[in-house]
Amino acid sequence: MKKKPEKQKDLDALREELMTAAHVFLAGYEKTTVQQDYELRKTVRSAGAKYKVVKNTIAEKASEGTRSQELLKALKGMSSIAYTSGDPVALAKALTAYAKVNPTFTFRAGMVEGHVIDVAGVQALANLPAKEQIYAQLLYVINAPAQRLVTAVGGVGRNLAVVVDQGVKEGKFS
């Protein structure tokens, strides 16, 4: 059993990480084997995030004064958190894919940009396209009008050149 200074050190470390985390997902991990936990941690790391199994009281105290305070208050049961300052969609996709393979892993709630979301919100977030894909679609939409304008302007010049060429061939310009 940990002594009070060790618990305080854990609390301070978790508080520091929660202060910088913009996105937090709360989950239950009952009946998870060591191998499954290892795979989950690997999956979360590949999404650019961190994963911790936490004691409910330490998580609740560590979240005081942070954006995740609303999410982590009054925790019950075995709890774990996955958090990141990066892309929340990537983390939600990774956790959802893991949950499909391992039904013992369950979502409880999440927090994205300071807003608490329920399990349905986490699922909806996981169904969004990746950030790079959204950027590509946005650039296509922005670029399309300019591309059409260039095509139209180029078409006018091309049509004018065809008319002048026919006029020269027929001797209309003497």
C-alpha positions as CSV (number, residue, x, y, z in Angstrom):
1,M,0.0,0.0,0.0
2,K,1.3,3.4,-0.9
3,K,2.2,5.9,1.8
4,K,0.6,9.4,1.8
5,P,3.6,11.2,0.1
6,E,3.5,8.7,-2.8
7,K,-0.2,9.2,-3.2
8,Q,0.3,13.0,-3.2
9,K,3.0,12.6,-5.8
10,D,0.6,10.6,-8.0
11,L,-2.1,13.2,-7.5
12,D,0.1,16.0,-8.5
13,A,1.4,14.2,-11.6
14,L,-2.2,13.4,-12.7
15,R,-3.3,17.0,-12.0
16,E,-0.4,18.3,-14.2
17,E,-1.4,16.0,-17.0
18,L,-5.1,16.8,-16.7
19,M,-4.3,20.6,-16.9
20,T,-2.7,20.1,-20.3
21,A,-5.2,17.5,-21.6
22,A,-7.9,19.0,-23.8
23,H,-9.7,15.7,-24.4
24,V,-10.4,13.0,-21.8
25,F,-12.3,9.8,-22.2
26,L,-13.5,7.9,-19.1
27,A,-13.9,4.1,-19.3
28,G,-14.4,1.0,-17.2
29,Y,-12.0,-1.9,-17.5
30,E,-13.6,-4.7,-15.4
31,K,-12.4,-8.2,-16.3
32,T,-9.6,-6.9,-18.5
33,T,-6.6,-9.3,-18.7
34,V,-3.0,-8.1,-18.6
35,Q,-2.6,-8.9,-22.3
36,Q,-5.7,-6.9,-23.2
37,D,-4.5,-4.0,-21.1
38,Y,-1.1,-4.0,-22.9
39,E,-2.9,-4.0,-26.2
40,L,-5.1,-1.1,-25.1
41,R,-2.1,1.0,-24.0
42,K,-0.3,0.3,-27.3
43,T,-3.5,1.3,-29.2
44,V,-3.8,4.6,-27.2
45,R,-0.1,5.4,-27.6
46,S,-0.4,4.9,-31.4
47,A,-3.2,7.5,-31.4
48,G,-0.9,10.0,-29.6
49,A,-2.5,9.8,-26.3
50,K,-2.0,8.5,-22.8
51,Y,-3.9,5.9,-20.7
52,K,-4.1,5.4,-17.0
53,V,-5.9,3.3,-14.6
54,V,-6.8,5.6,-11.7
55,K,-8.2,5.5,-8.2
56,N,-11.5,7.3,-8.2
57,T,-10.6,9.6,-5.2
58,I,-7.3,10.5,-6.7
59,A,-8.8,11.2,-10.1
60,E,-11.6,13.3,-8.5
61,K,-9.1,15.4,-6.4
62,A,-6.6,15.8,-9.3
63,S,-9.3,17.1,-11.6
64,E,-10.3,19.9,-9.2
65,G,-9.8,23.2,-11.0
66,T,-9.3,21.6,-14.4
67,R,-11.5,21.3,-17.4
68,S,-12.1,17.7,-16.7
69,Q,-13.6,18.3,-13.2
70,E,-17.2,17.9,-14.3
71,L,-16.3,14.5,-16.0
72,L,-14.3,13.0,-13.2
73,K,-16.5,13.9,-10.2
74,A,-18.4,11.2,-8.3
75,L,-16.7,8.2,-10.0
76,K,-17.8,4.7,-9.2
77,G,-16.4,1.3,-10.0
78,M,-13.1,0.5,-11.7
79,S,-12.1,3.5,-13.8
80,S,-9.5,4.4,-16.4
81,I,-8.9,7.5,-18.4
82,A,-7.4,8.1,-21.8
83,Y,-6.4,11.7,-22.6
84,T,-4.7,13.8,-25.2
85,S,-4.0,17.3,-26.2
86,G,-4.0,16.3,-29.9
87,D,-6.7,14.9,-32.1
88,P,-9.8,13.7,-30.2
89,V,-11.2,11.9,-33.2
90,A,-8.1,9.7,-33.5
91,L,-8.3,8.7,-29.8
92,A,-12.0,8.1,-30.0
93,K,-11.5,5.9,-33.1
94,A,-8.7,3.9,-31.4
95,L,-10.8,3.3,-28.3
96,T,-13.9,2.4,-30.2
97,A,-12.0,-0.1,-32.4
98,Y,-10.5,-1.6,-29.2
99,A,-14.0,-1.8,-27.5
100,K,-15.4,-3.7,-30.5
101,V,-12.8,-6.4,-30.1
102,N,-12.8,-6.4,-26.3
103,P,-16.4,-6.1,-25.0
104,T,-15.1,-5.9,-21.4
105,F,-13.9,-2.4,-22.1
106,T,-16.7,0.1,-21.8
107,F,-17.0,3.8,-22.3
108,R,-18.6,5.9,-19.6
109,A,-18.3,9.4,-20.9
110,G,-15.9,11.9,-22.5
111,M,-14.8,15.5,-22.5
112,V,-13.9,17.3,-25.7
113,E,-12.7,20.9,-25.5
114,G,-14.2,21.3,-22.1
115,H,-17.6,19.9,-23.0
116,V,-18.7,16.6,-21.4
117,I,-20.2,14.1,-23.9
118,D,-22.0,10.8,-23.3
119,V,-21.3,7.4,-24.8
120,A,-23.4,8.3,-27.9
121,G,-21.2,11.4,-28.3
122,V,-18.0,9.4,-28.2
123,Q,-19.4,7.0,-30.8
124,A,-20.4,10.0,-33.0
125,L,-16.9,11.5,-32.6
126,A,-15.4,8.1,-33.6
127,N,-17.5,8.1,-36.8
128,L,-16.1,11.5,-38.0
129,P,-13.5,11.5,-40.7
130,A,-9.9,12.1,-39.8
131,K,-8.6,15.6,-39.5
132,E,-6.5,15.3,-42.6
133,Q,-9.5,14.2,-44.6
134,I,-11.6,17.1,-43.4
135,Y,-8.8,19.5,-44.4
136,A,-8.6,17.9,-47.9
137,Q,-12.3,18.3,-48.3
138,L,-12.2,21.9,-47.2
139,L,-9.4,22.7,-49.5
140,Y,-11.3,21.1,-52.4
141,V,-14.3,23.2,-51.7
142,I,-12.2,26.4,-51.4
143,N,-10.3,25.6,-54.6
144,A,-13.2,24.5,-56.8
145,P,-14.5,28.1,-57.6
146,A,-11.1,29.3,-58.5
147,Q,-10.5,26.2,-60.7
148,R,-13.8,26.8,-62.5
149,L,-12.9,30.5,-63.1
150,V,-9.6,29.6,-64.6
151,T,-11.3,27.0,-66.9
152,A,-13.9,29.5,-68.0
153,V,-11.3,32.2,-68.7
154,G,-9.1,29.8,-70.5
155,G,-12.2,28.6,-72.5
156,V,-13.0,32.1,-73.7
157,G,-9.4,32.7,-75.0
158,R,-9.4,29.2,-76.6
159,N,-12.7,29.9,-78.4
160,L,-11.5,33.3,-79.5
161,A,-8.4,31.7,-81.0
162,V,-10.5,29.1,-82.9
163,V,-12.7,31.9,-84.4
164,V,-9.7,34.0,-85.5
165,D,-8.0,31.0,-86.9
166,Q,-11.1,30.1,-89.0
167,G,-11.4,33.7,-90.1
168,V,-7.8,33.7,-91.3
169,K,-8.2,30.3,-93.2
170,E,-11.4,31.6,-94.9
171,G,-9.7,34.9,-95.8
172,K,-12.1,37.0,-93.9
173,F,-9.3,39.2,-92.5
174,S,-7.6,40.8,-95.5
